[in-house]
């Protein structure tokens, strides 16, 4: 997708040095992709810390756990 963006020359030059790209478009595309990836990683980390994901609790009795498969099943039979 083509877009028009105003970026200061010194910032664009620094971006091209950092990315190692010799052309503007790949440097900007790489920077945008990296920004989105880092934002998603931060959001995922926040969700983990807030307990958004509901994982089953480990077995209360360690003796009842199968040593070959230490991860408890999602559903009890």
C-alpha positions as CSV (number, residue, x, y, z in Angstrom):
1,X,0.0,0.0,0.0
2,X,1.4,3.4,-0.9
3,X,1.0,6.3,1.4
4,X,2.5,9.8,1.8
5,X,4.3,10.6,5.0
6,X,6.2,13.7,6.1
7,X,9.4,12.6,8.0
8,X,12.2,15.0,8.8
9,X,15.3,14.4,6.8
10,X,17.6,13.9,9.8
11,X,15.2,11.3,11.3
12,X,14.9,9.5,8.0
13,X,18.7,9.4,7.6
14,X,19.1,8.1,11.1
15,X,16.5,5.4,10.4
16,X,18.3,4.3,7.3
17,X,21.5,4.0,9.2
18,X,19.9,2.0,11.9
19,X,18.1,-0.4,9.6
20,X,20.9,-0.6,7.1
21,X,18.5,0.0,4.2
22,X,19.7,2.1,1.3
23,X,16.2,3.1,0.2
24,X,13.6,5.0,2.2
25,X,10.6,2.8,1.7
26,X,12.1,-0.4,3.1
27,X,13.5,1.5,6.1
28,X,10.2,3.0,6.9
29,X,8.4,-0.4,6.4
30,X,10.8,-2.1,8.7
31,X,10.5,0.5,11.4
32,X,6.7,0.4,11.3
33,X,6.7,-3.5,11.4
34,X,9.1,-3.4,14.3
35,X,7.0,-0.8,16.2
36,X,3.8,-3.0,15.7
37,X,5.7,-6.1,16.8
38,X,7.0,-4.5,20.0
39,X,3.6,-3.0,20.8
40,X,2.0,-6.4,20.5
41,X,4.7,-8.0,22.7
42,X,4.1,-5.3,25.4
43,X,0.4,-5.9,25.2
44,X,0.8,-9.7,25.5
45,X,3.1,-9.3,28.5
46,X,0.6,-7.0,30.2
47,X,-2.2,-9.5,29.6
48,X,-0.1,-12.3,31.1
49,X,0.6,-10.1,34.2
50,X,-3.1,-9.2,34.5
51,X,-4.1,-12.9,34.4
52,X,-6.2,-12.5,31.2
53,X,-5.4,-16.1,30.2
54,X,-7.3,-18.8,32.1
55,X,-5.0,-21.8,32.5
56,X,-6.0,-24.8,34.6
57,X,-4.6,-25.0,38.1
58,X,-1.9,-27.6,38.6
59,X,-2.8,-30.8,40.4
60,X,-3.0,-30.4,44.1
61,X,-1.4,-33.7,44.8
62,X,2.1,-33.9,43.1
63,X,2.1,-37.7,43.5
64,X,-0.9,-37.9,41.2
65,X,0.9,-36.1,38.4
66,X,2.2,-38.2,35.5
67,X,6.0,-37.6,35.3
68,X,6.0,-38.2,31.6
69,X,3.4,-35.4,31.1
70,X,3.7,-32.8,33.9
71,X,1.1,-30.5,32.2
72,X,-2.4,-31.3,33.6
73,X,-5.2,-32.0,31.1
74,X,-7.6,-29.2,30.3
75,X,-10.6,-31.3,31.2
76,X,-10.8,-34.0,33.9
77,X,-12.3,-37.3,32.6
